[in-house]
Structures are given as structure tokens and as C-alpha cells.
Amino acid sequence: MKGFTLIELLAVLVIISVLALITVVSVGPIISSSKDNLESSQKTNIEDAARVYYLKEGTDDITCVDLETLISKGYIESSEVINPKTRETMTGSVLINYSNNQYSYEYQDNTCE
């Protein structure tokens, strides 16, 4: 008789299942880390867009810029404000602070008050 026995086929199936499980377990943290890095990069891009906005249109009374303003004025694309973890549109803002003769820009998840 030619062919494989049921035991041999089950052994191969068990080996393939174990390899698949190891692959899924090891790839999960990599995907999560990539999403964290992408979110951080997006926030940096948003802060950079707020910096350009403030340089071109800012006055001393501007201390916060909403994402809606940055999108509507063309400083950032709406596709660049999708949260990679939730796949929802981000709705935060960027706080603009001035101290020690230097401006700082910090993304926050809530909108300007």
C-alpha cells in the first residue's frame, strides 16, 4: 500500500498547528508596536503642521489649534489623522506654549477650550 497512515497525517497537522501558533503569538506584539510607532509619528506630523500654521497665520493670542482648523486650512490631510489603533478620526488639538524664548507644540487628545 502506498500513502500515509492516519497517525502520520495527524502528526504533520499537529506540527503545522504548533508552528502557526508560534507565528501568531510572535507577530502580535510586532503589529502592536508598529501601531504605537505610527500613532507617535502622526502626532509629530500634526505638531509640525501646527508649527507651520502658527508661523504663517499665528498671532500671540493663539495658544491652541484644533485639527479641524489644520485640515480646513490645508496644513494637514484628513487621511493623516486616522488613529491606527481604533481606525477612527482623531479629534484632538495642539497646545502652543511660549517660554524661555522658545515655542513648544504638544498634541492633546481633547479639543481646544
C-alpha positions in Angstrom: 0.0 0.0 0.0 1.1 3.5 -0.8 0.3 6.6 1.2 0.4 7.9 4.7 -1.2 6.5 7.8 -3.7 8.4 9.8 -1.1 8.8 12.6 1.4 10.3 10.2 -1.1 12.8 8.9 -2.2 13.8 12.4 1.5 14.3 13.4 2.0 16.6 10.4 -1.2 18.5 11.3 0.0 19.0 14.9 3.4 20.2 13.8 1.8 22.7 11.4 -0.6 23.9 14.1 2.2 24.5 16.6 4.2 26.5 14.0 1.2 28.6 13.2 0.5 29.3 16.9 4.2 30.3 17.4 4.0 32.7 14.4 0.7 34.3 15.5 2.0 34.8 19.1 5.3 36.3 17.9 3.8 38.6 15.3 1.1 40.1 17.6 3.5 42.4 19.6 5.2 43.5 16.4 1.9 44.7 15.0 1.0 46.5 18.2 4.4 48.2 18.4 4.0 49.3 14.8 0.7 50.9 15.5 2.2 52.7 18.5 5.0 54.0 16.4 2.6 55.1 13.7 0.4 56.9 16.2 3.5 58.7 17.6 4.6 59.7 14.1 1.2 61.0 13.3 1.1 63.2 16.4 4.6 64.6 15.4 3.2 65.4 11.9 0.2 67.1 13.5 2.5 69.1 15.7 4.6 70.1 12.7 1.5 71.2 10.8 0.5 73.4 13.8 4.0 74.9 13.8 3.7 75.8 10.1 0.2 77.2 10.8 1.4 79.3 13.6 4.4 80.6 11.6 2.1 81.6 8.7 -1.1 82.7 10.4 -0.4 82.9 14.1 -0.6 85.8 16.5 0.4 85.9 20.2 -3.2 85.2 21.2 -3.2 81.7 19.6 -2.4 79.1 22.2 -4.2 76.1 20.7 -5.1 74.8 17.2 -7.8 72.2 16.6 -7.2 69.5 14.0 -10.3 70.7 12.2 -8.6 74.1 11.6 -5.4 72.5 10.3 -7.4 70.3 7.9 -9.8 73.0 6.7 -6.8 75.4 6.0 -4.9 72.7 4.2 -2.0 72.3 6.6 -2.7 68.6 7.0 -4.7 66.0 5.1 -7.7 64.4 6.7 -6.3 60.9 5.9 -3.3 61.7 8.2 -5.5 62.0 11.3 -6.8 58.4 11.5 -5.8 56.7 14.7 -4.1 53.4 13.7 -5.3 51.6 16.9 -9.0 52.5 16.7 -9.2 53.4 13.0 -11.3 56.4 13.9 -10.6 60.1 13.1 -8.6 61.9 15.7 -10.2 64.9 17.1 -7.5 66.5 19.3 -5.6 69.7 19.1 -2.1 71.1 19.6 -1.2 73.3 22.5 1.2 76.1 21.7 3.4 77.3 24.6 6.0 80.0 24.7 8.6 80.0 27.4 12.3 80.8 27.6 12.2 82.5 24.2 11.1 79.2 22.6 7.8 77.8 21.3 6.7 74.3 22.0 3.9 72.3 20.4 2.2 69.4 22.1 -0.6 67.3 20.8 -3.5 66.6 23.1 -6.5 64.2 22.6 -9.1 66.8 23.5 -10.1 69.9 21.6 -9.3 73.5 22.4 -11.4 75.0 25.1 
